[in-house]
Amino acid sequence: MKISILALLFLSSFTVAQNWNPSPAQIDAIYPEAEMLYLDLHRNPELSLHEVQTAAKLAERAKALGYEVTTGVGGTGIVAVMKNGAGATVLFRTDMDALPVEEKTGLPYASHVMTKNDSGVSVGVMQACGHDIHMSSWFGTAKLMAANKDRWKGTLILIGQPAEELVSGADAMLKDGLFTRFPKPDFALAVHDDALPAGKIGFTSGFTMASSDSVEITVYGRGGHGAQPQDAIDPIVIGSRIVVTLQTIVARELNPLDPAVITVGSFHAGTKNNIIPDEAKLQLTVRAYKPEVRKHLLEAITRIAKAEAAAGGAPREPEVKIAPGTHATYNNPELTARVVKVLRATFGDSDVIEIPAKMVSEDFSSYGLAGVPAMIFYAGANDPANFEAAQKSGTILPGLHSALWAPDYQPAIKTAIKAETTALVSLLQ
């Protein structure tokens, strides 16, 4: 008879005091391999949907540890399965892709990779979001779980996911049968590095990251001489009105207690100072937590764009293209409470801290929406001394997606390995 998810959570609560976690000596023993992998991945990053060598490195290591490994899932995704008797099935994800960012850290192991993106533009490539931290700790955790099979029972599924930065890799793996070709998990976990001090664990219960949509608005006008605006219809003025009016959606149409963001990140129009162009293009990113808020934002953007174009006498309605990104990431509260209880028993209350939800996005949300209780938590990656000094001085340290992001990787990787292994074993009782 299948045990319900809540029953599993309830039963596992009795084993917290006895829950196993790896000793410092065990982590130190496997750490050199994890560090070598980290440095290699950092030097040799690959863009989203092109993680061929990255996936091969993870697959090779998982196979050597005794996992059943399937490659090419959802593109370059990998699935590594280890069955260890009857029990729960738990999925643990790492993401693999890097960003089109030219690294400026000056580190001896810095990336110098240059490549062409899918548009044919030459770009630098960098692990500016810390996925190299994720992958190297994923490997360390895979090694400890394989070496300590007497400590857990059930099925462990480790996945390497492509294209997280495009928020498309999770859906691609699911469409390629992640939950049908392989055992469907009872729980899904992931860890993301964070700007917290290395050694700290952060968590949020409930909504933890926002939905994400991209919107492109093309405003049409009638070109003319800049000195004779009466003979033209200026799309720059119309576009500027759209930018300003869009800000009233969050400020005046939403409940102030419902977080939302509309940012116009790009506004392109014209070629010369004395020419009124025929059109202007705006690019937006839109974030929210609640589905109904997300829907309202997108509908209001279209309404305002059309209304401002009509008010400006545009010769035709603006074109509004909405490219859906990903849903808000929701940490299952019961699963979060269970994992946090175990982590606090292992690390101490002061090192496992609740942090505010973020307006950034993650396609880890897709696993939860596919019917699996899911939780993503955070491993600090900033040098603790630098973090403390910055807090005192009010300085803002380089963060994720920065060309200067340089994690304090040794304590970050070790903390992540210990947290991941502890959390997985607690669910695989």
N, C-alpha and C positions, 0 to 999 in steps of 0.2 A: 504494500500500500504506500502511495506517495505521501511523504511528510510535507505539510505546508511550510511555506517560507517563514511565517510567524512562529510556527512550532520549532523550526530549526533555530531561530533566533532565541526563543525561550529556553530550549534545552541547552544551547551553547552558553547561556548566561551562568549555568552552574559550574562551568569549567574555568572561569576567569582566573581564579586564584591559582589554578594548576597550569595555566597556559604557558606553553614553551616559547622562548625566544632565544635567538642565537647569542652566544657569549661574545665578548670583545675578541677573544682569541680566535673563535671561529670566523668572525668577520675579517680579522686581520689576515687569516690564512688565505682567504679567497680574494682579498682586496687587490693585490698586485695585478691579477688578470683583469679585474674590472677597470683598474686605472689604465692599463695598456689599451683596453678597448675604448675607454673614454678619449684618450689622447688621439687615437687613430680616427675615431669618428669626428672629433673636433677638427682635425686637420683636413679631413676628406668628406665634407658635407655634400648632400645631394638635395636638389629641389623637390618639391611635391610632385608626385607621380613619376619620379625618376629615381626612386630609392633602390636601385638595382643592387649595387655593391653593398649598401648598408643592410638590406634585407638578407643578402647572402651571408654576411658576417654573423648576423644573429642566428640564422637558420643553421649554419655550420656548427656553432657552439651549442645550440639546443640539441641537435642530433647527437653530438658527442656526449651529452649528459644523459642520454637515454630517452628523450622525448620523441614521440611520433610527430614528425614535422611535415606540414603541407605548405608549399610555397605558391605564389601567384594567386592568392585569394584577394579578390577585389583589386586586382592590379599587381602591386608588388607586396601585398600583405602576406604575413606568415602566421601560421597557427601551430603551436607546439602543445601537444596533449600528453599528460602523464596520468595514467589510471592507477589507483592505489587502493583497491577494494571498495566496499560499499560506503557511501557517505554523500555529502553535498558535492555539487559541481561549482567551482569558482573560477571566474575569468579574471585575468589580470592583464591590463593593456599597457604597452608603451607606444608612443608615436615615434616616427622615424625621420620625418622630413625637416629640412633646414629652410632658412629664409633668404630671399634675394637681397642680402645686406653685405656690404664690403667691410670686413672686420678691421677695426682700428684699435684693438687692445694693445698691440705691440708685444704680445706674449710669445715666447719661443715656440709654442705649439699652435700659434694662430693659423687660421685658414687663409690660404692665398689662392683659393679656387676661384676662377672666373669661367663663366659659361654663358650660353645664350638661353634666355627663357623661351617660353612657348611662342612668344611674339617675335622672336629673333633678335631681341635686344641683349647686348652683352651686359652681364651683371655679376657682381661679386656674390659669393655664397657663404653663409655663416650659420652656425648653430646658435643663433641669437636668442632663441627661446628656451634653450637648455634641454632639448630633446636628447642630446648626448649624455646628459646626467640621467635622464629617464632610462635610456637603453643600457647604459653600463650598470646601473643599479638593478634593472630587470634581469640582466645576465647573472649578477651576483646572487639575486634572490632565486633564480632558476637553479643555480648550482647548490645553494643551501637546501632548497626544497628537495632536490634529487638525492642529496647526501643524508637527509634526515627523514626518510620515508616512514621510519618507525614512530615519528611524532605526529603523523596526520593520516587521515583516511578520506578517500573520495577521489574526485577527478579534478586535476588542476589544468586549466587552459591558459596558456600564455600567448598573447598575440602581439605581433608587431604591425602597427597600423600605418598605412601611408596617408599622405595628404591631409593631415590634421590642420595645417595652416590654411588650406583651402576649404576647411570644414566640409569635406566631401568623402574622406577616406572611410569613416565609420559606416556610412550608408552604403558605400561600395562593397565593403566586406559583408555587410548584412544581406545585400541583394545577391551576393555570390554564395550565399548559403551558410554563413557563419553560425547561425542558430538552427540549421537543419542538417547540414552535412556533418556537423560536429555536435557533441552533446550540448544541449541548451543549458546555460549556467543558472544556478539558483541565485548567485550574486555576481556583481561585476565591480571591480576596483581599479583605480588608477591613481598615480601620484604625479604631481607636477611640481617642478622647482619653483621657488618664490623668492621675493626680495627680503624675506625674514632672515634673521641671523642663522647661519649654518648650525645645525643641532636642534633647531626648533621645528615642531610640527604644527601646521595650521589646519583648521577645519571650519566648515560652515554647514549647518543643518538646513535642509530645505533648498530654496533657490540659492545657488552659489555663483553661477555665471549666466550672462544674458543671452537672449536670442540675437541673431545677427542677420540683417538684410542689407543688400546693396541696391541703391536706387540711382538711376541715371535720368536726368531731365534734359531734354533738348528744347530750347526756347527758340521760336522762329520770329524773325523780324523782317524789315525791308532795309537793305543796305543803302548807304548814301554818303555824301560828303559830310565830314565832321563839322564843317562850318555852316551847313544848311540842314540842321536836324529836322526842320519842319517838313522836309521832303522824304524823311525816312521814318521807320519805326525801330527804335533802338532796343535790341534784345538784351543788351547789357543792363539797361535800366530795369527792364522787366525781370531779368534774372536776379538783380540786386534786391528788388522788392520781394521776390520769392524767398531769398535767403533770410531776410529780416522777418517776414511773416511766418516762416516755418518755425521760428523760435517760440511763437505764441502757442503752438500745439502743446508742448510740454508745460509751458508756463500758465496757460489759461484753459486748456481743454481736458487735462488729466487731473485725477486726484493727486494732490501733492505727495501722498504716501505711496504712490505707484512709481517706482524708478523707471526712467526712460531717457534716451539720448537720441538727438538728431544732430549729426555733424555734417556740414558741407565741407568735404575735404579737398574738393577740386572745382575750380571755376575757370573755364577756358573760353575766350572769345576774342575775335579781332586779330589783325596782323599789323596795324599801323595806327599812330596816334590820331590821324585826321580822317580815318575811315570808320564809318558805322557799319558793323558787319551784318550779315544776314541771319546769323544764329549764335547762340551761346549754349554751352554745355555745363551742367552741374553734376557732380558725383557726390552721393551721400552715403553715410553708414547710419543704420538705424538699430537701436538696441532697446530691449525690454525684457521683463520677466514673464508677465502674465500674457497668455495667448490673446485675450481680448484687448489688451493694451497694444500689443503688436499690430493687431488688425486695425485698430483705430488710427495708429500712427501712419500706416501705409495708405489708408483711405484718405486721411486728412492731407497728406503730402500731395496726392493727386488732385484733390479738390482745390487746394491753395494754388498749385501750379497753374491749373486751368483758369481759376478766377483772376489771378494776377495778369495772365496773358490776355484775357478778355478786357480787363481794365486798361491795359496798355495798348489796346487796339491791334494786337497781333493778327497777322493775316491768316493764321491757322492755329489750332490748339497745340500745345506743347506735347511732345512725345514723352511719356513716362514709362520707363522700363524698370521693373522690379525683379531682381535676381535673388530669390530666397537663399539664405545661408543656412543657418542651423537654429534649432530650438534652444530655449533656455535649459541650462544644466541643473538638474534637481537632485540633490542628495537625499536619498530615502532616509527619513528621520530615525526609524527603528534601526536600520543598518548602521547609520552614523553613530547613534548612541552606543551600539554594541562595540564597534571598532574603537571609538574614542575611549571607552571604559578600559579596553585591553591595552591601548597605547599609553594611557595615563598610568596604568599599573606597571608598565615597562619603563617609561621614560620619566614619570613624575608629572604632577599637575602643572608645574611651572613651565614645562617644555612642550606641552600639548595644549595649544591655546586656540580659542575661538576667534576667528577673524571676520571682518565684514565681507559680505558678498561683493562680487566685482561686476563691472559692466563689460568686461571682455567676454569672448565667446569661445566655446569648445565643442567639437562634435562628439565628445563623450556622451553628450545628452542623448544620442540616438540609441544607445544600449538600454537606457532606462525606459525610453519611449517604446522600445520593442518588448517591454513587459518583464524586465529583469530589475530587481532592486539594485541600485547602483550608488556608488560613492566615490568621489575624487577628493583627495586631500593633498596637502602641500608640504614640501620639505624645504626648509630655509636654505639659501645658497649664498648669502652675503657673508663676508668676513665679519665676525662678531665685533671686533674692535673698531673696524671702519663703520659698521652700522651704529654702534654706540656713539662714536664721535659725530657722525652725521646727525643723529637725533639731537645731540646737545647743541650743535651749531646751526641746525635748520637746513643743512645742505641736503640736496636731493641726489642720491647715488644713481648711477646708470642702472636701468632696469631691463626687464625682458623686452626684446625686439630692438634694443639699442646696439649700435656698432661697438660700444664699449662694455657690453655685458661680459663680465669675467667672474664666473662663480668660484667660490672657495670650494673647489670640487672634492677634495678629500673628505672633509667632515660631511659635506652634503651627500656624497655617494654612500658613505658608511651609515649615515642616519637613515637614508632612504631604504637601504638594504634591510636594516634591522626592523624598520617600521613595516615594510612590505611583508617580510617573512612572518613577523609577529601577527599581522592582521590576517594573512592567508591561513596560517595554522589555526588561528582562533575560529575561523569559519569552516575549517576542514577537520572537525572533531569527530 
